[in-house]
């Protein structure tokens, strides 16, 4: 524990030395099938296709896969980017996952305790998290919608992680036998989607955003 605290303090002190210019902060509800980048790659829309044109120097702080939706932060704040990506800071990220089937309590416990998934060709055991079955959340309809199958039940589960490996949630639910059909990042710490619609962009000031993310400015 002491080593973790020392690492966090050293990391914060290093960031304090960075010089930054005018900083902008945007919260985006990334829609399904949108690339998490500004440059075109194939036929998928990109962040450049959002209704509000963003400043050229902002970029995504973290990523969402093309087939995932939800909360995305864009900024030119290098300090915030480093803080959000630093594993020792353990920022809580909450996801809503619509899965195929109905997970039994012991399967949810497996998710909570950590499961072994493949990351870049190597086995990795996920960190402890929280996972629970929930009622269908109040989300905008996905476009296109999930294919309906009359004889296959679906369930929504809420997972809160403190790490973000490549396609981690999908790999975790598949590992316990319940493939993810729809995945939405609902919050990072106290910053939530609230009543945002897919494609919507909101600008926040630094003080407000840092407070919601539980980061000292």
Buried (B, 14 or more C-beta within 10 A) or exposed (E): EEEEEEBBEEBBEEBEEEEEEEBBBBBBBBBBBBBBBBEEEEEEBBBEBBEEEBEEEBBBBBBBBBEBBBBBBBBBBBBBBBBBEBEEBEBBBBBBBBBBBEBEEEBBEBBBEBBEBEBEEEEBEBEEBBBBBEEEEEBBEBEEEEEEEEEEEBBBBBBBBBEBBEBBBBBBBBBBEBEBBBBBBBBBBEBBBEEBEBBBBEEBEBEEBBBBBEBEE
